[in-house]
Amino acid sequence: MSHEFDARREEWIAREELAERMIPLIGSLYRDHGVVTSIHGRRLINRSAIEILKAHRFARQAGDEELGLHDTMQMLTAVREVAPGPASVDIARLVQRFNAAGEGTELLDFLREELAPVIGRAEPESGTDVVLYGFGRIGRLLARILIAHAGGGQGLRLRAIVVRKGSENDLVKRASLLRRDSVHGPFQGTITVDEETNTILANGTLIQVIYSDDPGTVDYTAYGIHDAIVVDNTGRWRDEAGLGRHLESKGVSRVLLTAPGKGAIKNIVHGINTDAITDDDRILSAASCTTNAITPVLAAIDDAYGVVRGHVETVHSFTNDQNLIDNFHKGDRRGRAATLNMVITETGAAKAVAKALPQLAGKLTGNAIRVPTPDVSLAILNLQLERPTDKDELNRYLRQVSLTSPLRQQIDYIESPEVVSTDFVGNNRAGIVDGLATIADDTDVVLYVWYDNEYGYSCQVVRVIEAMAGTHPVVLPEREPVAVAALAEGAASTEIDGAGLDEDVVTLA
């Protein structure tokens, strides 16, 4: 027994050492080439050796075996040798495809073919300036993500935040709220405040804090900011007239709203109707967190089975627009204590889906229940389909969609009897299908979709900003649509242990 203990420990140390050797390779690809590496969508940048090992364990969900560390090391080394340009490269998918190519295939030749779209592609000389108008729950998470994705500065560059001054020590308070978060934990890095210049320096990103109450009167060029995308996360203006005021400020080229837009404003759900963005669009909306959570799943279901009609019930965490204790509120029921009550309220998400998926117009109804939790919500999709299915087939399909399809940045999948809402805090997908909760009876289906209505939504917003700026990385290897017919009975039916959580749990027979 002692011998087995020592052997297991030595094996772990060797694995940990190999993961540590990957870190400089991952960093070099990111800094020198703009290459974002991942394992089935789990980013490897700025990860510890333990987190890299957990990402390899997660790769079991795409096949029968855990992704080999030596395979990853070999692939990372070879990718650096072929020197691709900016891209999002899934190492696990490359390993799978290389192994499937069979003996006799040269790795470097294989990579030159797989990465051909970005080989020789140079990074842009300068990035796109981004201004956050408002610095609340979504604004601060957007700041964290933009700072973490700053790279060499050739992508999105967070240049400023605009707020109303709340107190004499406003700057220090804003920095403190960025540094500490009761839900999402501490900021990963260092923050320095300069009250003389009204700036916050976070991990090398210098952010100008501007005080204003009028979106049309800020001269951003005075701070060296030009052709900026202003992300309005205040919720005060939702139509073209109000949001158009931003375009009157010097240095602004485009505006993105982090809420459903009114009128003719396009509501963009990244991964669904991203191609609807044109160079002529000056004002866009990133829709709502719920719309982003359910639309990709509905698109996948409609594509494979056809949606006749459905109802969306959202169990949603309380938000800042509700009262902590009973008080006056202009909305029905939302004036009652958010921390003590379940509150039935309306949601426009079901109707908003039609802006991204016109084929579902008039087919969905929706309602919402606000509950006493601070983050992570659950959408229940009760659908009638055109084509019959069963639970196993449907789950196999959705699981494969989450791993290899064009929607894998939006949809995650999990099967675990132990998960609860807090387990999904920090998940970067728009929605996570809970496979164990799936109900399927012929053409009647009920799906349960978790979503971090703060962080997951913020990741979708950043993807829209990247699309507007033309900096969203090419995702390689190219993703392929998943056909239900291709999923034979029992295919790809490995046990799922916390797929959405990067859990490192295995049940031994």
N, C-alpha and C positions, 0 to 999 in steps of 0.2 A: 504493500500500500504506500509506503514511504517512497519507493522507487517511482510509482505512478505519479505521486504528488510532485516530485522533483521534475519528472519528465514533462508534465503539464505546465509547470511553471517555466521551465526552460523554453518550451514551445511558445508560450505567450511572450516572453521577453524577446525572442527572435522575431516574432510577428510585429511587436511594438517597434523594435529597432528598424525593421524594414519600412514601416509606416512613417517613421521619423525621417528616413532618407527620401521619402517622396515629397516632403514639405518644400524643400528648396526647388525641386523640379516644378511643382505646382505653382509656386510663387514666380519662378522665372518665366514660365509660359504666360502668366498673367501680366507681369510687368513689361516684359520685353516684346511680347507678341499680341497682347490683348486677348489671349485665349482663356476663356472661362471653362475649367474642367469640372466634370460632374460624374456621378454614378447613378444612372437612372433618375436624373433630375436633382440629386442631392449634391449641392455645390461643395467642392473640395477646397476652395480658397479660404484662407484664414482658419482652417480647421486644425485641431490638435491631432496627435497620433491616435488617440482613443476614438475621436470622432471619425477619423478615416477608417479605422477598423470597423466601426459600427456601420458605416456606409457600405463596406464590403459585405457585411452580414446581410444587409437589406437586399443586396443583389440576388440573394436566394429566391426572391419573389418572382424573378424573371426566368427562372430555370430551376433545375433540380439540385444545383450545387452552388455553394458560396463562391463569389468571384475570388480568384486566386490573387494574392498580393504580388507574387512574382509576375503574373500576367499583366497586372496594372503597372508595375515598375517598368517592365519591358515596353509597354505601350506608351507610357509617359516619355521615356527616353527617346523612343522613335519619333513621337510627335514633335518633340523639340528639334530633332534632327531635320525633319522635313520643313520646319519653320513656316507654319501657316500664318495667315493674317488673322485679324480679329474674328472670333467665332465662339460659339458655345459648343463644346465638344464633350460628348458622352463617352467616357472611356469604357464603361461596361458594354455598351452597344458595339463599340469598335472591336472589343475582345470577342464578343459573340460572333460578329460577322467574320472576323479573321479566322476563328476556329472553324466556322462553317465553310470557309473557302477551301479547306482541305490541305493536305500535304503538298509541298512544292510551291506554295504561294510565298513570295518574298514579302516580309512585313513592310519594308519601305515602299515597295511598289504598290502594295495594297493601300497604304496610307496616302500616297500621292494621288491615287484614284478616288478614294473616299473623301479626301479633303481638297480635291481639285478646285471647288468653288472659291476657296479662300487662299490658296497658295499663290504667293506673289501679290496679295492684296495688302496694301499699306494702311496703317491707321491714319485717320484724319489728323491734319496738322493741329487743329484746335477743336475743343469740345463745344457743346451747346449750353449756354447759360440758363439756369433754372432759378426762378424766384418762387418761394412759398408765401402766398398771401393768406395769412392765418397760421397759427402755431398751436393748434389744439391736438386732440388725440391722433387724428390722421396726419396732420402736419408734422408732428414730431416723429412719427414712425416713418414718414416719407424722408425726413432728414436723416434718420438712422440708415435707411436703405441706400440713399444717394451717397452718403459718406462712405459706407462699406463698399459701394460699387465704383468709387471714384477712379481707381486704377491709376493710370498715368495722366489722367486729365483730358483724354481725347474723346470721352463720351459725354455723359451728363455732368455738368458742373454746378453744384449748389452754390449760388453766389449771395443770396440774400433771403431774409424773411421779413415780412411786413406785418406789424401788429399795432394795436392801439396800446398806448402806454398805460399800464395798470397801477404803477406805483413808482416811487423814487428809485427803488432798487430793482426795477423791472428787468434789467438785463441779467442780473444775477439770478433772479427767479426763473427767467426763461431757460438759462443754462442749467439750472438745477433740475428743472422738469425734463430737460433732454438727458441729463445724466442719470436720473433715477426714475423708474416707472414701477408702480405697484403691481402691474399685470405682466409686463414684458421684461422686467428685471433691469439691471444696470446697463448703461452704455458700455459697449466693448471698446474701450480705448481711453484717450485722455482729452480733457476739455479745459481750455483756458479762456478767461474772460478779460477783455480790454475795455474798460469803461470810458477811456478817453476817446477811442475811435469807434465805440459802439459795435464791437465785433466779438464773435465767438470763434475760437480756433479749435476744431474738433478733428483729431487724427490728420492734421495737415490741411484740412479744408477750412479756409477763412470765410466766415459767413458774416455778411454785413446785416446788422439789425436796423431796420428803418421803421420809424414811427409815423403812421398815417391813418386817417379814417376815411380817405377818399381815394379810390383806386385810380382815378384819372389825373392825379396831381403829383405823382412821384416821378422825379427825373432820375431814372436808373443809370443813365449815361454818366451822371456825376460820380458814380461809383465804379465806372469802367465796365458796366453791364450793357451788352448790346444784343439785339435780336433774341431776347429772352422768351422762354416759355413761362408764363405765370400760371401757377397751379393754385386756383382759388379753393381753399378748403374751409372757408368760413360758413358757407351755406346761406349767406345773406342775399346773394343774387343768383338767380337760376335761369334768367331769360337773356336774350341777346342784348336788350337795352342796358340791363345792369352790368352784365359781364363785359359788354363792349366798352365800358368806361376804362377798363384796363388798357385797351388798345390806344387810348388817348395819351397815356404816359410815354415819355421818351424811353426808348430802349426795349420796348415790348413788341414782339412779333405775333405771338399766339397765346391763347388762353385755354386752360383745361379746368373743368369743374369736377370736383370730387363728390358729386351728387347727381341725381337724375336731372337732365336739362329739360327745359320747357320749350314748347313751340317746335321750331324746325331744327333745333340743335341736335346734332347726331349723338346718340348714346352709344359709346364704343365699349364692347366687351372683348378684351384682348383674346385672340385666338378664334373668335367667332366672326366678327365683321371688321377686323383690323384693316382689311383692304379697302374699306369704305373711306378711309382717311385720304384726303387729297391735299396737294400743296396749296389749294385755294381756301381750305378750311382755316378760318381764323379763331373760331370758338368751337370747342368740343366738350363733351361730357364723358366721364368714365363710368357712368351709370351708378348703381348702388351696390353695396356689398352683397345683398341678397340676389340681385340680378346677375352679378358676376358668379355667384356660387351655383345657381341653378341652370343658367343658360347653357354652359358647356355640357352638362349632363343631359339636359333636354335635347341638345343638338345631337349628341351621340345616340340617344335612344331613338329619336326621330329618324335618323339616318338608317339605323338598322331595322327598326320595327314599325316606324310610323306612329305618330301620336294623334289619336282621334280627338281626345279632350282630356282635361285634367284639372286638379285642384292643388294649389300649393299652400301649405300651412307652415308658417315660420315660427319657431320657438326662438325668440330673439333676446339676447342680453339687453339690459336697460342701457340707455344712452344719456348724454348730458342734457338732452332737451326735456327729460322727465324731472319731476321733483323728488328730492330725497324723502321728504315727508309731505303730507297732504297740504296743498296750497293751490292758488288759482293757476290755471293753465288754459290757454286758448283752445287746446285740443281736447276732444272727448276722452275721458278716463285717464289721460296722461298726467293729470294733476295729482293723482293719488300716489302714495308713497312707493317709489320704485323698488326700494330695498325690502318691502314687506309684502308686495302683492304680485300676482300674475295679472297682467293688464291686457285685455283684448283691444287691439287697435287695427288700423288699416295698413295695408302695404300696397304700393303700386308696382311691386316687382313682377307680378304675374302679367300685367299689361305691358310693362316695360320690356319684357322678353321679346315682344313682337317687333320692337325697334331694331333688335339685333337678328332675330329670326322671324322674318315676315310671314313665313308659312305657318307659324303658330298663332297668328293674330286671331282673336276671338275664341280660341280653344281653351284658354286657361282662366281660372278664377283664383283668388288668393285672399288670405287673411293672415294676421300675425298676433302672437301672444308675447308680450314683453315679460321676462322673468327676472327674478332677483340674482342674476349673475353678471359680473362686469365685462366678460368677453367670451367669445365662442358661441355661435348660434347653431340651430339645427333646422334644416328645411325638409319637410315631409312632402314628397311628390306622389300624389295619388293619380295614376294615369290609366287611361284605357288605350290599348294599342291596336294597330291594324293587324299585326301578325302575332300569333300566340307564342309564348315562351314559358320556361320554367326557371326556378331560382338558380339552379346550377349553371344553365346556359347563360342566363343574363349576367350573373356574377363573373363568369369566365370572360365574357365580352367586355364588361366594364373594367375588370382588372387589367386586361390586355390594353385597353384604351389608355389607361393611366400609365402604362409602361412604355409603349412603343408608338402611339398614335400622334398625330399633329396636336392633339389636345392634352398631351402629357404634362405641359406646364400649368394647365388649368385644373385637371382632375387627378385626385389621388384616390387610393383604395385601401381599405383595411378590413381584416377579419380578426377580431379579438373579442373574447367575452368579457374583458376586464375594463375596456376604455370608457372614460367619461369625458365631459366637455373640457376640463382643464388639460387633458392630455393633448389637445390640439392647439393650445396657445403657441404661436410662433410658426405654425404650418404655413408654408409659402404658396400653397395651391389655392385656387379660388374655392374649391369644394372637395370634400373627402367622402366618398361613398362608403357607408357602413354595410359591408357585405352580409354580415350575420343577421342584420335586421331586414334584409330584402324579403319582400313577399311577392310571389308571382303565381298567378292562377289563370292559366290560359291567356287571355288578353288583358286581364286586370293585374296591375302592378303597383306596388308601393315601395318607394325608395327613400332611404334616410341619408341626407347629405349634411355632414358637419361642415362648418366653416369658421375660421377665425375672422370675424367681421371687421377686425381692425387690421391685423398684420397681413392676412391673406389678401384682403382687398387692397391694401397699400402696395403689395407686390404687383397686383394687376395694374394699378395706377401707374407705377413706374414703367411697366412694360408699354403702356399707352404713350407715356412721355417719350420713351425710346423710339417708338414707331413714328411719332410726330417729328422727332429730331433726325430720323433716319439712322439711328445708332443701335437699334435692336440687333443683337448679334445673330448671324446665320447659325442655325442649329444643325449640327452634324453629329453622326451620319443622318442623312435625310430620313424623315419619319414617314411611315407608310400608314394609310388608312387601315383599320381593322375590320375585316369582314366576318360576320357571324358564321357564315358557312365554312370559314377556314378553321374554326375552333371545333375540332372533332370532339365527340363525347369523351370527357375525362382529360382532354388535352390541357397542359399547363395547369394542373390542379395540385400544385404543391401546397403544403400547409402555409398559411399566412400568419406570421407572428409580428403584429404591430407594423404593418407595411407603411402606414402613414406616420409612424412615430420613430422610425429608425431604432426600434427596440432590438436588444441583443439577447433575446430569450429563445431558447430552443428546448423543446420537450424531448427527452431521450426515451426511446422505446425500451 
